[in-house]
C-alpha cells in the first residue's frame, strides 16, 4: 500500500518494491487522500485492504469468524468476547486450518 500523496517516497517507488518482493502474489494498492503514513490517515481503508488481501490469498478461514469492527477499544481478551458473542447469538465456532 502506498499513500497517494506521500511526499517522503514517490508513488512510482511502489512498482519497484512490488518487483523486488520475490513473490508472484503482490497487490499494489495506492491509497487516496493519504500521505506516508496511510494507516494513520485512512485506518479503516487500510484495514479493509488488508482483510481483503488475506481473504483472497490465505482464504476466509484465516480470518476471525466474528468481526468485531474497526471502532472502539475492546477491554479484555478478544477471544473471550468472541466466545460470548457466539453464545449470545448461537453461532458455532468455525474450524481452523
SEFIZA-3560 file (N, C-alpha, C; in Angstrom, 3 decimals):
REM SEFIZA-3560
<numar><xx>0.846</xx><yy>-1.177</yy><zz>0.000</zz><atom>N</atom></numar>
<numar><xx>0.000</xx><yy>0.000</yy><zz>0.000</zz><atom>CA</atom></numar>
<numar><xx>0.884</xx><yy>1.230</yy><zz>0.000</zz><atom>C</atom></numar>
<numar><xx>0.399</xx><yy>2.225</yy><zz>-0.672</zz><atom>N</atom></numar>
<numar><xx>1.182</xx><yy>3.449</yy><zz>-0.797</zz><atom>CA</atom></numar>
<numar><xx>0.242</xx><yy>4.640</yy><zz>-0.730</zz><atom>C</atom></numar>
<numar><xx>0.647</xx><yy>5.639</yy><zz>0.034</zz><atom>N</atom></numar>
<numar><xx>-0.135</xx><yy>6.863</yy><zz>0.122</zz><atom>CA</atom></numar>
<numar><xx>-0.045</xx><yy>7.663</yy><zz>-1.164</zz><atom>C</atom></numar>
<numar><xx>-1.175</xx><yy>8.015</yy><zz>-1.709</zz><atom>N</atom></numar>
<numar><xx>-1.229</xx><yy>8.758</yy><zz>-2.968</zz><atom>CA</atom></numar>
<numar><xx>-0.467</xx><yy>10.080</yy><zz>-2.879</zz><atom>C</atom></numar>
<numar><xx>-0.466</xx><yy>10.694</yy><zz>-1.711</zz><atom>N</atom></numar>
<numar><xx>0.185</xx><yy>11.997</yy><zz>-1.537</zz><atom>CA</atom></numar>
<numar><xx>1.438</xx><yy>11.894</yy><zz>-0.669</zz><atom>C</atom></numar>
<numar><xx>2.073</xx><yy>10.744</yy><zz>-0.710</zz><atom>N</atom></numar>
<numar><xx>3.296</xx><yy>10.516</yy><zz>0.053</zz><atom>CA</atom></numar>
<numar><xx>4.395</xx><yy>11.419</yy><zz>-0.491</zz><atom>C</atom></numar>
<numar><xx>4.915</xx><yy>12.303</yy><zz>0.355</zz><atom>N</atom></numar>
<numar><xx>5.978</xx><yy>13.211</yy><zz>-0.083</zz><atom>CA</atom></numar>
<numar><xx>7.360</xx><yy>12.702</yy><zz>0.337</zz><atom>C</atom></numar>
<numar><xx>7.396</xx><yy>11.635</yy><zz>1.133</zz><atom>N</atom></numar>
<numar><xx>8.680</xx><yy>11.075</yy><zz>1.558</zz><atom>CA</atom></numar>
<numar><xx>9.236</xx><yy>10.105</yy><zz>0.519</zz><atom>C</atom></numar>
<numar><xx>8.331</xx><yy>9.338</yy><zz>-0.108</zz><atom>N</atom></numar>
<numar><xx>8.740</xx><yy>8.368</yy><zz>-1.115</zz><atom>CA</atom></numar>
<numar><xx>7.750</xx><yy>8.464</yy><zz>-2.271</zz><atom>C</atom></numar>
<numar><xx>8.213</xx><yy>8.746</yy><zz>-3.465</zz><atom>N</atom></numar>
<numar><xx>7.309</xx><yy>8.899</yy><zz>-4.601</zz><atom>CA</atom></numar>
<numar><xx>6.485</xx><yy>7.634</yy><zz>-4.847</zz><atom>C</atom></numar>
<numar><xx>5.256</xx><yy>7.824</yy><zz>-5.272</zz><atom>N</atom></numar>
<numar><xx>4.348</xx><yy>6.702</yy><zz>-5.527</zz><atom>CA</atom></numar>
<numar><xx>4.903</xx><yy>5.749</yy><zz>-6.583</zz><atom>C</atom></numar>
<numar><xx>5.723</xx><yy>6.238</yy><zz>-7.481</zz><atom>N</atom></numar>
<numar><xx>6.305</xx><yy>5.371</yy><zz>-8.509</zz><atom>CA</atom></numar>
<numar><xx>7.204</xx><yy>4.302</yy><zz>-7.884</zz><atom>C</atom></numar>
<numar><xx>7.708</xx><yy>4.546</yy><zz>-6.678</zz><atom>N</atom></numar>
<numar><xx>8.549</xx><yy>3.570</yy><zz>-5.985</zz><atom>CA</atom></numar>
<numar><xx>7.798</xx><yy>2.278</yy><zz>-5.701</zz><atom>C</atom></numar>
<numar><xx>6.475</xx><yy>2.354</yy><zz>-5.597</zz><atom>N</atom></numar>
<numar><xx>5.699</xx><yy>1.162</yy><zz>-5.246</zz><atom>CA</atom></numar>
<numar><xx>5.862</xx><yy>0.055</yy><zz>-6.287</zz><atom>C</atom></numar>
<numar><xx>6.082</xx><yy>0.436</yy><zz>-7.527</zz><atom>N</atom></numar>
<numar><xx>6.289</xx><yy>-0.562</yy><zz>-8.580</zz><atom>CA</atom></numar>
<numar><xx>7.629</xx><yy>-1.275</yy><zz>-8.390</zz><atom>C</atom></numar>
<numar><xx>8.641</xx><yy>-0.525</yy><zz>-7.994</zz><atom>N</atom></numar>
<numar><xx>9.956</xx><yy>-1.121</yy><zz>-7.728</zz><atom>CA</atom></numar>
<numar><xx>9.856</xx><yy>-2.103</yy><zz>-6.572</zz><atom>C</atom></numar>
<numar><xx>9.198</xx><yy>-1.712</yy><zz>-5.485</zz><atom>N</atom></numar>
<numar><xx>9.050</xx><yy>-2.602</yy><zz>-4.334</zz><atom>CA</atom></numar>
<numar><xx>8.278</xx><yy>-3.862</yy><zz>-4.697</zz><atom>C</atom></numar>
<numar><xx>7.262</xx><yy>-3.722</yy><zz>-5.504</zz><atom>N</atom></numar>
<numar><xx>6.465</xx><yy>-4.887</yy><zz>-5.918</zz><atom>CA</atom></numar>
<numar><xx>7.335</xx><yy>-5.894</yy><zz>-6.671</zz><atom>C</atom></numar>
<numar><xx>8.300</xx><yy>-5.407</yy><zz>-7.425</zz><atom>N</atom></numar>
<numar><xx>9.158</xx><yy>-6.295</yy><zz>-8.215</zz><atom>CA</atom></numar>
<numar><xx>10.249</xx><yy>-6.968</yy><zz>-7.395</zz><atom>C</atom></numar>
<numar><xx>10.670</xx><yy>-6.365</yy><zz>-6.286</zz><atom>N</atom></numar>
<numar><xx>11.763</xx><yy>-6.940</yy><zz>-5.501</zz><atom>CA</atom></numar>
<numar><xx>11.271</xx><yy>-7.803</yy><zz>-4.336</zz><atom>C</atom></numar>
<numar><xx>9.968</xx><yy>-7.927</yy><zz>-4.141</zz><atom>N</atom></numar>
<numar><xx>9.459</xx><yy>-8.706</yy><zz>-3.014</zz><atom>CA</atom></numar>
<numar><xx>9.692</xx><yy>-10.206</yy><zz>-3.159</zz><atom>C</atom></numar>
<numar><xx>9.878</xx><yy>-10.691</yy><zz>-4.359</zz><atom>N</atom></numar>
<numar><xx>10.188</xx><yy>-12.086</yy><zz>-4.565</zz><atom>CA</atom></numar>
<numar><xx>8.995</xx><yy>-13.024</yy><zz>-4.487</zz><atom>C</atom></numar>
<numar><xx>7.812</xx><yy>-12.522</yy><zz>-4.707</zz><atom>N</atom></numar>
<numar><xx>6.622</xx><yy>-13.364</yy><zz>-4.718</zz><atom>CA</atom></numar>
<numar><xx>5.756</xx><yy>-12.986</yy><zz>-5.905</zz><atom>C</atom></numar>
<numar><xx>5.003</xx><yy>-13.945</yy><zz>-6.382</zz><atom>N</atom></numar>
<numar><xx>4.133</xx><yy>-13.682</yy><zz>-7.534</zz><atom>CA</atom></numar>
<numar><xx>2.852</xx><yy>-12.962</yy><zz>-7.138</zz><atom>C</atom></numar>
<numar><xx>2.426</xx><yy>-13.145</yy><zz>-5.894</zz><atom>N</atom></numar>
<numar><xx>1.145</xx><yy>-12.589</yy><zz>-5.457</zz><atom>CA</atom></numar>
<numar><xx>1.351</xx><yy>-11.268</yy><zz>-4.713</zz><atom>C</atom></numar>
<numar><xx>1.555</xx><yy>-10.217</yy><zz>-5.474</zz><atom>N</atom></numar>
<numar><xx>1.742</xx><yy>-8.887</yy><zz>-4.908</zz><atom>CA</atom></numar>
<numar><xx>0.534</xx><yy>-8.044</yy><zz>-5.268</zz><atom>C</atom></numar>
<numar><xx>-0.030</xx><yy>-7.415</yy><zz>-4.270</zz><atom>N</atom></numar>
<numar><xx>-1.131</xx><yy>-6.475</yy><zz>-4.510</zz><atom>CA</atom></numar>
<numar><xx>-0.550</xx><yy>-5.081</yy><zz>-4.327</zz><atom>C</atom></numar>
<numar><xx>-0.612</xx><yy>-4.283</yy><zz>-5.338</zz><atom>N</atom></numar>
<numar><xx>-0.043</xx><yy>-2.947</yy><zz>-5.335</zz><atom>CA</atom></numar>
<numar><xx>-1.189</xx><yy>-1.951</yy><zz>-5.275</zz><atom>C</atom></numar>
<numar><xx>-1.405</xx><yy>-1.355</yy><zz>-4.112</zz><atom>N</atom></numar>
<numar><xx>-2.573</xx><yy>-0.503</yy><zz>-3.914</zz><atom>CA</atom></numar>
<numar><xx>-2.166</xx><yy>0.918</yy><zz>-3.542</zz><atom>C</atom></numar>
<numar><xx>-2.670</xx><yy>1.858</yy><zz>-4.275</zz><atom>N</atom></numar>
<numar><xx>-2.458</xx><yy>3.272</yy><zz>-3.991</zz><atom>CA</atom></numar>
<numar><xx>-3.652</xx><yy>3.755</yy><zz>-3.164</zz><atom>C</atom></numar>
<numar><xx>-3.384</xx><yy>4.311</yy><zz>-1.981</zz><atom>N</atom></numar>
<numar><xx>-4.448</xx><yy>4.744</yy><zz>-1.073</zz><atom>CA</atom></numar>
<numar><xx>-4.699</xx><yy>6.242</yy><zz>-1.289</zz><atom>C</atom></numar>
<numar><xx>-5.904</xx><yy>6.607</yy><zz>-1.749</zz><atom>N</atom></numar>
<numar><xx>-6.201</xx><yy>8.019</yy><zz>-1.997</zz><atom>CA</atom></numar>
<numar><xx>-6.263</xx><yy>8.829</yy><zz>-0.697</zz><atom>C</atom></numar>
<numar><xx>-5.962</xx><yy>10.094</yy><zz>-0.807</zz><atom>N</atom></numar>
<numar><xx>-6.055</xx><yy>11.047</yy><zz>0.311</zz><atom>CA</atom></numar>
<numar><xx>-5.204</xx><yy>10.653</yy><zz>1.510</zz><atom>C</atom></numar>
<numar><xx>-4.020</xx><yy>10.075</yy><zz>1.247</zz><atom>N</atom></numar>
<numar><xx>-3.112</xx><yy>9.713</yy><zz>2.333</zz><atom>CA</atom></numar>
<numar><xx>-1.699</xx><yy>10.131</yy><zz>2.000</zz><atom>C</atom></numar>
<numar><xx>-0.919</xx><yy>10.312</yy><zz>3.050</zz><atom>N</atom></numar>
<numar><xx>0.489</xx><yy>10.623</yy><zz>2.897</zz><atom>CA</atom></numar>
<numar><xx>1.331</xx><yy>9.384</yy><zz>3.165</zz><atom>C</atom></numar>
<numar><xx>2.519</xx><yy>9.594</yy><zz>3.758</zz><atom>N</atom></numar>
<numar><xx>3.446</xx><yy>8.494</yy><zz>4.008</zz><atom>CA</atom></numar>
<numar><xx>2.886</xx><yy>7.489</yy><zz>5.020</zz><atom>C</atom></numar>
<numar><xx>2.089</xx><yy>7.956</yy><zz>5.956</zz><atom>N</atom></numar>
<numar><xx>1.518</xx><yy>7.077</yy><zz>6.982</zz><atom>CA</atom></numar>
<numar><xx>0.048</xx><yy>6.820</yy><zz>6.670</zz><atom>C</atom></numar>
<numar><xx>-0.181</xx><yy>6.078</yy><zz>5.607</zz><atom>N</atom></numar>
<numar><xx>-1.542</xx><yy>5.810</yy><zz>5.133</zz><atom>CA</atom></numar>
<numar><xx>-2.390</xx><yy>5.147</yy><zz>6.205</zz><atom>C</atom></numar>
<numar><xx>-1.776</xx><yy>4.296</yy><zz>7.008</zz><atom>N</atom></numar>
<numar><xx>-2.518</xx><yy>3.598</yy><zz>8.059</zz><atom>CA</atom></numar>
<numar><xx>-3.045</xx><yy>4.558</yy><zz>9.121</zz><atom>C</atom></numar>
<numar><xx>-2.398</xx><yy>5.703</yy><zz>9.290</zz><atom>N</atom></numar>
<numar><xx>-2.885</xx><yy>6.718</yy><zz>10.230</zz><atom>CA</atom></numar>
<numar><xx>-3.915</xx><yy>7.630</yy><zz>9.572</zz><atom>C</atom></numar>
<numar><xx>-3.703</xx><yy>7.928</yy><zz>8.290</zz><atom>N</atom></numar>
<numar><xx>-4.605</xx><yy>8.834</yy><zz>7.571</zz><atom>CA</atom></numar>
<numar><xx>-5.951</xx><yy>8.180</yy><zz>7.244</zz><atom>C</atom></numar>
<numar><xx>-5.922</xx><yy>6.917</yy><zz>6.866</zz><atom>N</atom></numar>
<numar><xx>-7.135</xx><yy>6.191</yy><zz>6.452</zz><atom>CA</atom></numar>
<numar><xx>-7.125</xx><yy>4.780</yy><zz>7.065</zz><atom>C</atom></numar>
<numar><xx>-7.216</xx><yy>4.675</yy><zz>8.409</zz><atom>N</atom></numar>
<numar><xx>-7.081</xx><yy>3.351</yy><zz>9.035</zz><atom>CA</atom></numar>
<numar><xx>-8.130</xx><yy>2.339</yy><zz>8.596</zz><atom>C</atom></numar>
<numar><xx>-9.356</xx><yy>2.764</yy><zz>8.409</zz><atom>N</atom></numar>
<numar><xx>-10.395</xx><yy>1.814</yy><zz>8.000</zz><atom>CA</atom></numar>
<numar><xx>-10.159</xx><yy>1.311</yy><zz>6.582</zz><atom>C</atom></numar>
<numar><xx>-9.740</xx><yy>2.183</yy><zz>5.694</zz><atom>N</atom></numar>
<numar><xx>-9.467</xx><yy>1.789</yy><zz>4.307</zz><atom>CA</atom></numar>
<numar><xx>-8.294</xx><yy>0.812</yy><zz>4.257</zz><atom>C</atom></numar>
<numar><xx>-7.242</xx><yy>1.102</yy><zz>5.014</zz><atom>N</atom></numar>
<numar><xx>-6.076</xx><yy>0.226</yy><zz>5.046</zz><atom>CA</atom></numar>
<numar><xx>-6.458</xx><yy>-1.138</yy><zz>5.622</zz><atom>C</atom></numar>
<numar><xx>-7.225</xx><yy>-1.159</yy><zz>6.709</zz><atom>N</atom></numar>
<numar><xx>-7.667</xx><yy>-2.424</yy><zz>7.304</zz><atom>CA</atom></numar>
<numar><xx>-8.513</xx><yy>-3.227</yy><zz>6.323</zz><atom>C</atom></numar>
<numar><xx>-9.392</xx><yy>-2.553</yy><zz>5.606</zz><atom>N</atom></numar>
<numar><xx>-10.240</xx><yy>-3.223</yy><zz>4.610</zz><atom>CA</atom></numar>
<numar><xx>-9.394</xx><yy>-3.885</yy><zz>3.525</zz><atom>C</atom></numar>
<numar><xx>-8.362</xx><yy>-3.194</yy><zz>3.071</zz><atom>N</atom></numar>
<numar><xx>-7.485</xx><yy>-3.739</yy><zz>2.026</zz><atom>CA</atom></numar>
<numar><xx>-6.714</xx><yy>-4.945</yy><zz>2.555</zz><atom>C</atom></numar>
<numar><xx>-6.234</xx><yy>-4.868</yy><zz>3.792</zz><atom>N</atom></numar>
<numar><xx>-5.501</xx><yy>-5.988</yy><zz>4.388</zz><atom>CA</atom></numar>
<numar><xx>-6.416</xx><yy>-7.200</yy><zz>4.533</zz><atom>C</atom></numar>
<numar><xx>-7.626</xx><yy>-6.985</yy><zz>5.041</zz><atom>N</atom></numar>
<numar><xx>-8.580</xx><yy>-8.088</yy><zz>5.218</zz><atom>CA</atom></numar>
<numar><xx>-8.909</xx><yy>-8.722</yy><zz>3.874</zz><atom>C</atom></numar>
<numar><xx>-9.153</xx><yy>-7.909</yy><zz>2.860</zz><atom>N</atom></numar>
<numar><xx>-9.454</xx><yy>-8.446</yy><zz>1.531</zz><atom>CA</atom></numar>
<numar><xx>-8.281</xx><yy>-9.248</yy><zz>0.977</zz><atom>C</atom></numar>
<numar><xx>-7.059</xx><yy>-8.767</yy><zz>1.212</zz><atom>N</atom></numar>
<numar><xx>-5.865</xx><yy>-9.475</yy><zz>0.739</zz><atom>CA</atom></numar>
<numar><xx>-5.730</xx><yy>-10.832</yy><zz>1.426</zz><atom>C</atom></numar>
<numar><xx>-5.867</xx><yy>-10.860</yy><zz>2.750</zz><atom>N</atom></numar>
<numar><xx>-5.760</xx><yy>-12.121</yy><zz>3.484</zz><atom>CA</atom></numar>
<numar><xx>-6.844</xx><yy>-13.096</yy><zz>3.043</zz><atom>C</atom></numar>
<numar><xx>-8.061</xx><yy>-12.584</yy><zz>2.870</zz><atom>N</atom></numar>
<numar><xx>-9.165</xx><yy>-13.441</yy><zz>2.430</zz><atom>CA</atom></numar>
<numar><xx>-8.852</xx><yy>-14.046</yy><zz>1.060</zz><atom>C</atom></numar>
<numar><xx>-8.293</xx><yy>-13.250</yy><zz>0.152</zz><atom>N</atom></numar>
<numar><xx>-8.008</xx><yy>-13.721</yy><zz>-1.202</zz><atom>CA</atom></numar>
<numar><xx>-6.825</xx><yy>-14.681</yy><zz>-1.232</zz><atom>C</atom></numar>
<numar><xx>-5.767</xx><yy>-14.384</yy><zz>-0.500</zz><atom>N</atom></numar>
<numar><xx>-4.537</xx><yy>-15.172</yy><zz>-0.574</zz><atom>CA</atom></numar>
<numar><xx>-4.583</xx><yy>-16.394</yy><zz>0.349</zz><atom>C</atom></numar>
<numar><xx>-5.012</xx><yy>-16.202</yy><zz>1.595</zz><atom>N</atom></numar>
<numar><xx>-4.971</xx><yy>-17.295</yy><zz>2.571</zz><atom>CA</atom></numar>
<numar><xx>-6.318</xx><yy>-17.977</yy><zz>2.757</zz><atom>C</atom></numar>
<numar><xx>-7.382</xx><yy>-17.313</yy><zz>2.342</zz><atom>N</atom></numar>
<numar><xx>-8.715</xx><yy>-17.883</yy><zz>2.493</zz><atom>CA</atom></numar>
<numar><xx>-9.451</xx><yy>-17.325</yy><zz>3.697</zz><atom>C</atom></numar>
<numar><xx>-10.757</xx><yy>-17.346</yy><zz>3.603</zz><atom>N</atom></numar>
<numar><xx>-11.609</xx><yy>-16.783</yy><zz>4.641</zz><atom>CA</atom></numar>
<numar><xx>-11.384</xx><yy>-17.438</yy><zz>5.999</zz><atom>C</atom></numar>
<numar><xx>-11.042</xx><yy>-18.722</yy><zz>6.018</zz><atom>N</atom></numar>
<numar><xx>-10.843</xx><yy>-19.445</yy><zz>7.269</zz><atom>CA</atom></numar>
<numar><xx>-9.703</xx><yy>-18.871</yy><zz>8.108</zz><atom>C</atom></numar>
<numar><xx>-8.822</xx><yy>-18.106</yy><zz>7.486</zz><atom>N</atom></numar>
<numar><xx>-7.711</xx><yy>-17.494</yy><zz>8.223</zz><atom>CA</atom></numar>
<numar><xx>-8.140</xx><yy>-16.231</yy><zz>8.961</zz><atom>C</atom></numar>
<numar><xx>-9.340</xx><yy>-15.741</yy><zz>8.664</zz><atom>N</atom></numar>
<numar><xx>-9.836</xx><yy>-14.544</yy><zz>9.334</zz><atom>CA</atom></numar>
<numar><xx>-10.655</xx><yy>-14.934</yy><zz>10.557</zz><atom>C</atom></numar>
<numar><xx>-10.815</xx><yy>-13.999</yy><zz>11.467</zz><atom>N</atom></numar>
<numar><xx>-11.653</xx><yy>-14.223</yy><zz>12.635</zz><atom>CA</atom></numar>
<numar><xx>-13.073</xx><yy>-14.513</yy><zz>12.180</zz><atom>C</atom></numar>
<numar><xx>-13.720</xx><yy>-15.489</yy><zz>12.820</zz><atom>N</atom></numar>
<numar><xx>-15.063</xx><yy>-15.834</yy><zz>12.377</zz><atom>CA</atom></numar>
<numar><xx>-16.111</xx><yy>-14.847</yy><zz>12.870</zz><atom>C</atom></numar>
<numar><xx>-15.801</xx><yy>-14.035</yy><zz>13.852</zz><atom>N</atom></numar>
<numar><xx>-16.698</xx><yy>-12.955</yy><zz>14.277</zz><atom>CA</atom></numar>
<numar><xx>-15.907</xx><yy>-11.665</yy><zz>14.175</zz><atom>C</atom></numar>
<numar><xx>-16.376</xx><yy>-10.766</yy><zz>13.339</zz><atom>N</atom></numar>
<numar><xx>-15.681</xx><yy>-9.500</yy><zz>13.117</zz><atom>CA</atom></numar>
<numar><xx>-16.142</xx><yy>-8.477</yy><zz>14.134</zz><atom>C</atom></numar>
<numar><xx>-15.222</xx><yy>-7.948</yy><zz>14.915</zz><atom>N</atom></numar>
<numar><xx>-15.566</xx><yy>-7.011</yy><zz>15.985</zz><atom>CA</atom></numar>
<numar><xx>-15.647</xx><yy>-5.568</yy><zz>15.511</zz><atom>C</atom></numar>
<numar><xx>-15.278</xx><yy>-5.309</yy><zz>14.283</zz><atom>N</atom></numar>
<numar><xx>-15.375</xx><yy>-3.954</yy><zz>13.745</zz><atom>CA</atom></numar>
<numar><xx>-14.109</xx><yy>-3.152</yy><zz>13.972</zz><atom>C</atom></numar>
<numar><xx>-14.086</xx><yy>-1.984</yy><zz>13.412</zz><atom>N</atom></numar>
<numar><xx>-12.909</xx><yy>-1.126</yy><zz>13.495</zz><atom>CA</atom></numar>
<numar><xx>-12.999</xx><yy>-0.121</yy><zz>14.638</zz><atom>C</atom></numar>
<numar><xx>-14.192</xx><yy>0.152</yy><zz>15.117</zz><atom>N</atom></numar>
<numar><xx>-14.370</xx><yy>1.235</yy><zz>16.075</zz><atom>CA</atom></numar>
<numar><xx>-14.225</xx><yy>0.756</yy><zz>17.512</zz><atom>C</atom></numar>
<numar><xx>-13.694</xx><yy>1.622</yy><zz>18.357</zz><atom>N</atom></numar>
<numar><xx>-13.637</xx><yy>1.342</yy><zz>19.782</zz><atom>CA</atom></numar>
<numar><xx>-12.451</xx><yy>0.497</yy><zz>20.202</zz><atom>C</atom></numar>
<numar><xx>-12.260</xx><yy>0.448</yy><zz>21.498</zz><atom>N</atom></numar>
<numar><xx>-11.205</xx><yy>-0.348</yy><zz>22.094</zz><atom>CA</atom></numar>
<numar><xx>-11.889</xx><yy>-1.442</yy><zz>22.893</zz><atom>C</atom></numar>
<numar><xx>-11.520</xx><yy>-2.685</yy><zz>22.652</zz><atom>N</atom></numar>
<numar><xx>-12.123</xx><yy>-3.812</yy><zz>23.356</zz><atom>CA</atom></numar>
<numar><xx>-11.327</xx><yy>-4.066</yy><zz>24.612</zz><atom>C</atom></numar>
<numar><xx>-12.015</xx><yy>-4.056</yy><zz>25.755</zz><atom>N</atom></numar>
<numar><xx>-11.350</xx><yy>-4.321</yy><zz>27.025</zz><atom>CA</atom></numar>
<numar><xx>-11.370</xx><yy>-5.822</yy><zz>27.278</zz><atom>C</atom></numar>
<numar><xx>-10.255</xx><yy>-6.346</yy><zz>27.699</zz><atom>N</atom></numar>
<numar><xx>-10.169</xx><yy>-7.772</yy><zz>27.953</zz><atom>CA</atom></numar>
<numar><xx>-9.680</xx><yy>-8.527</yy><zz>26.739</zz><atom>C</atom></numar>
<numar><xx>-9.734</xx><yy>-9.821</yy><zz>26.858</zz><atom>N</atom></numar>
<numar><xx>-9.240</xx><yy>-10.706</yy><zz>25.806</zz><atom>CA</atom></numar>
<numar><xx>-10.262</xx><yy>-10.819</yy><zz>24.679</zz><atom>C</atom></numar>
<numar><xx>-9.841</xx><yy>-10.545</yy><zz>23.454</zz><atom>N</atom></numar>
<numar><xx>-10.743</xx><yy>-10.563</yy><zz>22.306</zz><atom>CA</atom></numar>
<numar><xx>-11.400</xx><yy>-11.934</yy><zz>22.125</zz><atom>C</atom></numar>
<numar><xx>-10.661</xx><yy>-13.006</yy><zz>22.358</zz><atom>N</atom></numar>
<numar><xx>-11.228</xx><yy>-14.342</yy><zz>22.161</zz><atom>CA</atom></numar>
<numar><xx>-12.367</xx><yy>-14.623</yy><zz>23.136</zz><atom>C</atom></numar>
<numar><xx>-12.315</xx><yy>-14.030</yy><zz>24.340</zz><atom>N</atom></numar>
<numar><xx>-13.411</xx><yy>-14.200</yy><zz>25.297</zz><atom>CA</atom></numar>
<numar><xx>-14.664</xx><yy>-13.469</yy><zz>24.811</zz><atom>C</atom></numar>
<numar><xx>-14.469</xx><yy>-12.268</yy><zz>24.270</zz><atom>N</atom></numar>
<numar><xx>-15.596</xx><yy>-11.511</yy><zz>23.726</zz><atom>CA</atom></numar>
<numar><xx>-16.218</xx><yy>-12.259</yy><zz>22.544</zz><atom>C</atom></numar>
<numar><xx>-15.382</xx><yy>-12.805</yy><zz>21.672</zz><atom>N</atom></numar>
<numar><xx>-15.891</xx><yy>-13.577</yy><zz>20.535</zz><atom>CA</atom></numar>
<numar><xx>-16.671</xx><yy>-14.790</yy><zz>21.035</zz><atom>C</atom></numar>
<numar><xx>-16.137</xx><yy>-15.472</yy><zz>22.052</zz><atom>N</atom></numar>
<numar><xx>-16.841</xx><yy>-16.622</yy><zz>22.626</zz><atom>CA</atom></numar>
<numar><xx>-18.198</xx><yy>-16.230</yy><zz>23.191</zz><atom>C</atom></numar>
<numar><xx>-18.246</xx><yy>-15.095</yy><zz>23.886</zz><atom>N</atom></numar>
<numar><xx>-19.520</xx><yy>-14.628</yy><zz>24.447</zz><atom>CA</atom></numar>
<numar><xx>-20.504</xx><yy>-14.274</yy><zz>23.335</zz><atom>C</atom></numar>
<numar><xx>-20.019</xx><yy>-13.632</yy><zz>22.274</zz><atom>N</atom></numar>
<numar><xx>-20.898</xx><yy>-13.289</yy><zz>21.154</zz><atom>CA</atom></numar>
<numar><xx>-21.418</xx><yy>-14.538</yy><zz>20.457</zz><atom>C</atom></numar>
<numar><xx>-20.566</xx><yy>-15.568</yy><zz>20.332</zz><atom>N</atom></numar>
<numar><xx>-21.024</xx><yy>-16.838</yy><zz>19.748</zz><atom>CA</atom></numar>
<numar><xx>-22.177</xx><yy>-17.410</yy><zz>20.571</zz><atom>C</atom></numar>
<numar><xx>-22.001</xx><yy>-17.395</yy><zz>21.894</zz><atom>N</atom></numar>
<numar><xx>-23.016</xx><yy>-17.955</yy><zz>22.779</zz><atom>CA</atom></numar>
<numar><xx>-24.314</xx><yy>-17.149</yy><zz>22.716</zz><atom>C</atom></numar>
<numar><xx>-24.213</xx><yy>-15.836</yy><zz>22.765</zz><atom>N</atom></numar>
<numar><xx>-25.391</xx><yy>-14.964</yy><zz>22.740</zz><atom>CA</atom></numar>
<numar><xx>-26.181</xx><yy>-15.150</yy><zz>21.452</zz><atom>C</atom></numar>
<numar><xx>-25.471</xx><yy>-15.219</yy><zz>20.324</zz><atom>N</atom></numar>
<numar><xx>-26.122</xx><yy>-15.268</yy><zz>19.023</zz><atom>CA</atom></numar>
<numar><xx>-26.256</xx><yy>-16.672</yy><zz>18.441</zz><atom>C</atom></numar>
<numar><xx>-25.830</xx><yy>-17.677</yy><zz>19.200</zz><atom>N</atom></numar>
<numar><xx>-25.952</xx><yy>-19.051</yy><zz>18.739</zz><atom>CA</atom></numar>
<numar><xx>-25.101</xx><yy>-19.374</yy><zz>17.527</zz><atom>C</atom></numar>
<numar><xx>-23.906</xx><yy>-18.829</yy><zz>17.461</zz><atom>N</atom></numar>
<numar><xx>-23.001</xx><yy>-19.052</yy><zz>16.334</zz><atom>CA</atom></numar>
<numar><xx>-21.961</xx><yy>-20.063</yy><zz>16.748</zz><atom>C</atom></numar>
<numar><xx>-21.833</xx><yy>-21.157</yy><zz>15.980</zz><atom>N</atom></numar>
<numar><xx>-20.824</xx><yy>-22.160</yy><zz>16.276</zz><atom>CA</atom></numar>
<numar><xx>-19.461</xx><yy>-21.689</yy><zz>15.802</zz><atom>C</atom></numar>
<numar><xx>-18.440</xx><yy>-22.108</yy><zz>16.512</zz><atom>N</atom></numar>
<numar><xx>-17.065</xx><yy>-21.769</yy><zz>16.129</zz><atom>CA</atom></numar>
<numar><xx>-16.737</xx><yy>-22.437</yy><zz>14.813</zz><atom>C</atom></numar>
<numar><xx>-16.001</xx><yy>-21.729</yy><zz>13.980</zz><atom>N</atom></numar>
<numar><xx>-15.559</xx><yy>-22.287</yy><zz>12.701</zz><atom>CA</atom></numar>
<numar><xx>-14.312</xx><yy>-23.122</yy><zz>12.942</zz><atom>C</atom></numar>
<numar><xx>-14.168</xx><yy>-24.183</yy><zz>12.201</zz><atom>N</atom></numar>
<numar><xx>-12.943</xx><yy>-24.974</yy><zz>12.324</zz><atom>CA</atom></numar>
<numar><xx>-11.806</xx><yy>-24.179</yy><zz>11.706</zz><atom>C</atom></numar>
<numar><xx>-10.644</xx><yy>-24.227</yy><zz>12.329</zz><atom>N</atom></numar>
<numar><xx>-9.463</xx><yy>-23.504</yy><zz>11.865</zz><atom>CA</atom></numar>
<numar><xx>-8.586</xx><yy>-24.453</yy><zz>11.067</zz><atom>C</atom></numar>
<numar><xx>-7.864</xx><yy>-23.914</yy><zz>10.129</zz><atom>N</atom></numar>
<numar><xx>-6.940</xx><yy>-24.743</yy><zz>9.326</zz><atom>CA</atom></numar>
<numar><xx>-5.710</xx><yy>-25.073</yy><zz>10.115</zz><atom>C</atom></numar>
//
